[in-house]
Amino acid sequence: MNWNSFQIEVPAKWVLAGEHAVLRGAGAVALPHPEFRLSFDFVPSSSKLEVIPEKAESVVKDLIEAVRDQRARDDLSFIEPRGRITLKSSIPIGAGLGSSAALCVAVARWLQQPLGMHKDDIFTFARELEHRFHGRSSGMDVAVTAAGEPITFTIAGGAKTLGVRKLPKFTFHDTGLRSRTSDCVHQVQSLREDRPHFAMKIDEQMSQASRLATEGLIRYQQDHQTALEILTQSMNLSRDAFQSWGLSRPEVESVEQDLLESGALAVKMTGSGAGGFVVALWS
């Protein structure tokens, strides 16, 4: 097991449709974020592992510990890395943009060569690492971050790249609110237990939003106007779903209303909800 110099940069992600419902088998549409990124740099040395910035040390070492434990369970050796890891990230934490997924993908690719992993195993490995953050994650965030291009995603079928090269104009607006993904998931689950039929209808609505989002992005390559109409329908359905789940907030709705009054065709939260970023679609 050799530890060589390694450097990588991975994007944040954002979700156009499918949040929460993806955990129950629905499709989702996710894209790499055009602005926010994480860089990971490792320089080996004879010194014990150092992580910069210091505030990231516990998280990184926790992931390494998870790998060591997993290797031990499989009766495989693991030589502790020595050297310096430098992380630089512009991805806001708790904003629904996949900060943990970006770190997990970077760590998985760093470990690919030392652990002798095939490149096709990177997604599964990174998803296992992300479980340390969110419990059982769908894997969607990891999939789009690893792909680096727009994807559709289902738990059963995994990620499929859309192959689109032109995107409509989307802008991203910080509500200033932060939330934990696990808290939002728990709130949706509580609704499912209290009002199962209503919750099922919301999932169906979000699933329809994903189908329309996929159609809209593909059609945009040739027919902008029709595609924008389809994407507007999709985003409106997604926005309604967040409100039905009780994951919207007055501060969020204020940002959304301002954007609509400024001419946005449609707006919605992206991520688990209860804050984070609002995405707006423009003509």
C-alpha positions as CSV (number, residue, x, y, z in Angstrom):
1,M,0.0,0.0,0.0
2,N,1.8,3.1,-1.3
3,W,0.8,6.7,-0.4
4,N,1.6,9.0,-3.3
5,S,1.0,12.7,-3.8
6,F,-2.6,13.3,-4.8
7,Q,-4.7,16.3,-5.8
8,I,-8.3,16.5,-7.0
9,E,-11.1,19.1,-7.3
10,V,-14.8,18.1,-7.2
11,P,-18.0,20.1,-7.6
12,A,-20.9,20.7,-5.2
13,K,-24.2,19.5,-6.5
14,W,-27.8,20.8,-6.7
15,V,-31.1,19.0,-7.3
16,L,-33.6,20.1,-9.8
17,A,-36.2,17.6,-8.8
18,G,-36.7,14.4,-6.7
19,E,-35.6,15.4,-3.2
20,H,-36.8,13.0,-0.4
21,A,-39.0,10.9,-2.8
22,V,-35.8,9.5,-4.2
23,L,-35.3,7.6,-0.9
24,R,-38.5,5.6,-1.7
25,G,-37.5,4.7,-5.3
26,A,-38.6,7.8,-7.2
27,G,-36.3,9.3,-9.8
28,A,-34.4,12.5,-9.3
29,V,-32.5,15.0,-11.4
30,A,-29.2,16.4,-10.1
31,L,-26.5,18.6,-11.6
32,P,-23.0,19.6,-10.6
33,H,-23.0,23.2,-9.2
34,P,-21.3,25.7,-11.5
35,E,-19.9,27.9,-8.6
36,F,-19.0,25.8,-5.5
37,R,-16.2,23.3,-5.4
38,L,-13.9,21.4,-3.0
39,S,-10.2,20.7,-3.5
40,F,-8.3,17.9,-1.8
41,D,-4.5,17.8,-1.8
42,F,-2.3,15.2,-0.1
43,V,1.5,15.3,0.3
44,P,3.0,12.2,1.8
45,S,5.8,12.4,4.5
46,S,7.2,10.5,7.4
47,S,5.2,12.6,9.9
48,K,1.8,11.6,11.3
49,L,-1.2,12.7,9.3
50,E,-2.0,16.4,9.5
51,V,-5.2,18.0,8.2
52,I,-5.5,21.6,7.2
53,P,-7.6,23.4,8.2
54,E,-7.6,22.0,11.7
55,K,-11.4,22.2,12.0
56,A,-11.7,19.5,9.3
57,E,-9.3,17.1,11.0
58,S,-11.9,15.2,13.0
59,V,-14.1,14.7,10.0
60,V,-11.3,13.4,7.7
61,K,-9.9,11.2,10.4
62,D,-13.3,9.8,11.1
63,L,-13.6,8.8,7.5
64,I,-10.2,7.2,7.5
65,E,-11.2,5.3,10.7
66,A,-14.3,4.0,8.9
67,V,-12.1,2.7,6.1
68,R,-9.7,1.0,8.5
69,D,-12.6,-0.6,10.3
70,Q,-14.1,-1.8,7.1
71,R,-10.8,-3.3,5.9
72,A,-10.4,-5.1,9.3
73,R,-13.9,-6.6,8.9
74,D,-12.8,-8.0,5.5
75,D,-9.5,-9.2,6.9
76,L,-7.6,-6.8,4.8
77,S,-4.6,-4.7,5.8
78,F,-4.6,-0.9,6.1
79,I,-1.4,1.2,6.5
80,E,-2.2,4.5,8.1
81,P,-1.4,7.5,5.7
82,R,1.3,9.9,6.8
83,G,1.7,13.4,5.5
84,R,-0.5,16.5,5.0
85,I,-4.0,16.8,3.7
86,T,-5.1,20.3,2.6
87,L,-8.8,21.0,2.1
88,K,-10.2,24.1,0.4
89,S,-13.9,24.3,0.0
90,S,-16.3,27.0,-1.1
91,I,-19.3,24.7,-0.5
92,P,-21.6,26.0,2.3
93,I,-22.3,23.4,4.9
94,G,-25.9,22.6,5.7
95,A,-27.1,24.4,2.5
96,G,-28.2,21.4,0.5
97,L,-25.3,21.6,-1.9
98,G,-23.6,18.3,-1.0
99,S,-20.6,19.4,1.0
100,S,-20.3,15.9,2.6
101,A,-20.7,14.1,-0.7
102,A,-17.9,16.2,-2.2
103,L,-15.6,15.3,0.6
104,C,-16.5,11.6,0.4
105,V,-15.9,11.5,-3.4
106,A,-12.5,13.2,-2.9
107,V,-11.5,10.8,-0.2
108,A,-12.6,7.8,-2.2
109,R,-10.6,8.8,-5.2
110,W,-7.6,9.5,-3.0
111,L,-7.8,6.0,-1.6
112,Q,-8.5,4.3,-5.0
113,Q,-4.8,3.6,-5.8
114,P,-3.6,2.7,-2.3
115,L,-6.5,0.3,-1.8
116,G,-6.3,-1.1,-5.3
117,M,-10.0,-0.2,-6.0
118,H,-11.4,-0.4,-9.6
119,K,-12.8,2.9,-10.8
120,D,-16.2,1.4,-11.0
121,D,-16.2,0.8,-7.2
122,I,-15.7,4.5,-6.4
123,F,-19.4,5.3,-6.2
124,T,-20.2,2.4,-3.8
125,F,-17.2,3.2,-1.7
126,A,-18.0,7.0,-1.5
127,R,-21.6,6.2,-0.7
128,E,-20.5,4.0,2.2
129,L,-18.4,6.9,3.5
130,E,-21.3,9.3,3.2
131,H,-23.5,7.1,5.4
132,R,-21.3,8.4,8.3
133,F,-22.9,11.8,7.7
134,H,-26.6,11.1,6.9
135,G,-27.2,7.5,8.0
136,R,-28.4,5.6,4.9
137,S,-28.1,8.1,2.1
138,S,-29.6,7.5,-1.4
139,G,-26.2,8.0,-3.0
140,M,-27.6,10.6,-5.4
141,D,-25.3,13.4,-4.1
142,V,-22.2,11.2,-4.4
143,A,-23.3,10.1,-7.9
144,V,-23.6,13.5,-9.4
145,T,-20.5,14.8,-7.7
146,A,-18.5,11.8,-9.1
147,A,-20.1,12.1,-12.6
148,G,-19.4,15.9,-12.9
149,E,-22.4,16.3,-15.2
150,P,-26.2,16.3,-15.1
151,I,-27.7,12.9,-14.2
152,T,-31.0,11.2,-13.5
153,F,-30.8,8.9,-10.5
154,T,-32.8,6.1,-8.8
155,I,-31.7,3.9,-6.0
156,A,-32.5,0.8,-8.0
157,G,-30.9,1.9,-11.3
158,G,-28.2,4.3,-10.1
159,A,-27.0,7.3,-12.1
160,K,-27.5,7.8,-15.8
161,T,-25.9,10.8,-17.5
162,L,-28.3,13.0,-19.4
163,G,-25.7,14.0,-22.0
164,V,-26.9,17.6,-22.2
165,R,-24.5,20.3,-23.1
166,K,-26.7,23.4,-23.0
167,L,-28.6,24.4,-19.8
168,P,-31.2,27.1,-19.3
169,K,-30.3,30.1,-17.1
170,F,-30.5,29.0,-13.4
171,T,-29.4,31.3,-10.6
172,F,-28.9,30.4,-7.0
173,H,-29.9,32.5,-4.0
174,D,-28.9,31.9,-0.3
175,T,-31.8,32.1,2.1
176,G,-29.4,32.4,5.0
177,L,-31.0,29.4,6.8
178,R,-29.2,26.2,7.5
179,S,-30.6,22.7,8.4
180,R,-29.5,19.2,8.9
181,T,-30.5,16.7,6.2
182,S,-31.3,14.1,8.8
183,D,-33.8,16.4,10.5
184,C,-35.6,17.1,7.2
185,V,-35.7,13.4,6.4
186,H,-37.1,12.7,9.8
187,Q,-39.8,15.4,9.3
188,V,-40.9,13.8,6.0
189,Q,-40.9,10.4,7.6
190,S,-43.1,11.6,10.5
191,L,-45.6,12.9,8.0
192,R,-45.6,9.6,6.2
193,E,-46.4,7.9,9.5
194,D,-49.2,10.3,10.5
195,R,-50.7,10.8,7.0
196,P,-49.6,8.0,4.7
197,H,-52.0,8.6,1.9
198,F,-51.2,12.3,1.7
199,A,-47.5,11.6,1.9
200,M,-47.8,9.1,-1.0
201,K,-49.4,11.8,-3.1
202,I,-46.6,14.2,-2.4
203,D,-44.1,11.5,-3.5
204,E,-46.0,11.0,-6.7
205,Q,-46.0,14.7,-7.3
206,M,-42.2,14.9,-6.9
207,S,-41.8,11.9,-9.1
208,Q,-43.8,13.7,-11.8
209,A,-41.6,16.8,-11.3
210,S,-38.5,14.6,-12.0
211,R,-39.9,13.2,-15.2
212,L,-40.7,16.7,-16.4
213,A,-37.3,18.0,-15.4
214,T,-35.6,15.2,-17.4
215,E,-37.8,16.0,-20.4
216,G,-37.2,19.7,-20.1
217,L,-33.4,19.5,-19.9
218,I,-33.2,17.1,-22.9
219,R,-35.7,19.2,-25.0
220,Y,-33.8,22.4,-24.2
221,Q,-31.1,21.2,-26.6
222,Q,-33.4,21.9,-29.5
223,D,-36.5,23.7,-28.4
224,H,-35.9,26.4,-25.7
225,Q,-39.4,27.7,-25.3
226,T,-41.2,24.4,-24.9
227,A,-38.4,23.2,-22.6
228,L,-38.8,26.3,-20.3
229,E,-42.5,25.7,-20.1
230,I,-41.9,22.0,-19.0
231,L,-39.2,23.0,-16.5
232,T,-41.5,25.6,-15.0
233,Q,-44.1,23.0,-14.4
234,S,-41.5,20.7,-12.9
235,M,-40.2,23.4,-10.5
236,N,-43.7,24.4,-9.4
237,L,-44.5,20.8,-8.5
238,S,-41.3,20.6,-6.5
239,R,-42.0,23.8,-4.7
240,D,-45.5,22.6,-3.8
241,A,-44.0,19.3,-2.5
242,F,-41.7,21.1,-0.1
243,Q,-44.6,23.2,1.2
244,S,-46.7,20.1,1.7
245,W,-43.9,18.4,3.6
246,G,-43.7,21.4,5.9
247,L,-40.1,22.1,4.8
248,S,-40.7,25.6,3.6
249,R,-40.1,28.6,5.8
250,P,-41.4,32.3,5.7
251,E,-37.8,33.4,5.0
252,V,-37.6,31.0,2.0
253,E,-41.0,32.0,0.7
254,S,-40.0,35.7,0.9
255,V,-36.9,35.0,-1.3
256,E,-39.0,33.0,-3.7
257,Q,-41.6,35.7,-4.0
258,D,-39.0,38.4,-4.7
259,L,-37.5,36.3,-7.5
260,L,-40.9,35.7,-9.1
261,E,-41.7,39.4,-8.9
262,S,-38.3,40.1,-10.6
263,G,-39.2,37.9,-13.5
264,A,-38.1,34.4,-12.7
265,L,-40.2,31.8,-14.5
266,A,-40.1,29.4,-11.5
267,V,-38.3,28.9,-8.1
268,K,-37.7,26.1,-5.7
269,M,-35.5,25.1,-2.9
270,T,-32.7,22.7,-3.8
271,G,-31.6,20.0,-1.3
272,S,-33.3,18.6,1.8
273,G,-35.3,21.8,2.5
274,A,-35.9,24.1,5.5
275,G,-33.5,26.7,4.0
276,G,-30.3,26.5,2.1
277,F,-30.4,27.8,-1.4
278,V,-33.3,28.6,-3.8
279,V,-32.8,28.1,-7.5
280,A,-34.6,30.3,-10.0
281,L,-35.3,29.6,-13.7
282,W,-35.1,32.5,-16.2
283,S,-36.2,32.9,-19.8
